[in-house]
Amino acid sequence: MSCPEIGLHLKIKKDMTKRKKTTIRYSNCFKLQVVEEIEKNGLSIEECRRKYDIRGGATIQSWLRLFGKQYLMNKMYDKCVNFFQDKTSSHFASFNARR
């Protein structure tokens, strides 16, 4: 998908403590590009977040819900479950072999 601009809109606000807060707005084209990269290229949410320097932890998850791709949010959970299942099964195999 071709999207010439990322479509960032920065908005700087000052709050009561005089800190500057930067709000980043992403274009719909960019959001869709990130969602499609997760879907087609098999990247995890965290990998895409790092690749595009997206700071919010739940930003991409909200985009997945926006475009009706909630099933991709389970991908991160499935990787963790598979990792721990592999570790647990190998641990029990080594424990049973020692008996």
N, C-alpha and C positions, 0 to 999 in steps of 0.2 A: 504494500500500500504506500502510495506516495503522499507525503505530507510535508511540504516545503518548510513550514514553520512549526515550531513546537507549540506556539501559541501561549507563551507565558505572559501573564499580566501580573505585575508586582504591585502590591498596595501596602504602603507602610503606614502603620498607625502607632500612635503613642498612647500608652495606657497610664493609669494613675501613678505608677512608679517611674515614669519617664523612660521606660524601656521601649525600644522600637520593636514592633511585631510586623513581620512580613507575611502577607498572604499571597500565595501563588495560585493563580487560576490557569488551568490547562484547557486547551481547546478540545472539543469533542473528537476532532480528527486524531489528536495525539492520544487521547484516552483509548479510542478504538484501536489504534496501532499497538498500544501496550497490551491490551486484552487479547488481540489476535496473536501477538508474539507468544503469550503464555499458552494460548490454545494450540497454535500450529507448530511452534518450535519446542514446546515442552519445557519452557523455562518456568522456574518456580516464581512465586510472587516476590520473594525476597531477592532473587537474582535480578528480576526486572526493576525492583525498587533501587537496587544498587547501580544497575547499568544506567538508568536515567536520572539518578540522584533525586529520587522522590523522597522527601523527608517524612511524610506522615505514615505511620504504621498501618492505618486502616484505609488509606487513600485508594489503593488498587482494589481492595476488597469492595469498596463502595462502587467502583467502576464496574466490577464484575456483576454486581447486583443490578446496576443501571442497564447493562447490556444483556441481562438475562443469562449470565454464564456462571451461576452460583456453584454449579458442580465443579468448577475449577478451583474453588476455595478448598475443597476436600483433598486436593492433590497434596498440599502441604501436610495435612494431617495423615494421609496415607503413607507418605515417605517416613514420617516419624514412627508410625505404628510398625511398618515393615522393618525399620532399623532395630527397634527394640525387640521385635519378634525374632529376628535373626540372632541378636545377642543372647536372648533368653534361651533359645533352642540350642545354641552352641554351648552355653553354660551348663544346661542340664545334660547334654551329651557327654561333656567332659566329667561331670559329677558322677554320672552312671558308669562311666568307664573306670573310674577309680574304685568303685565298690567291688 
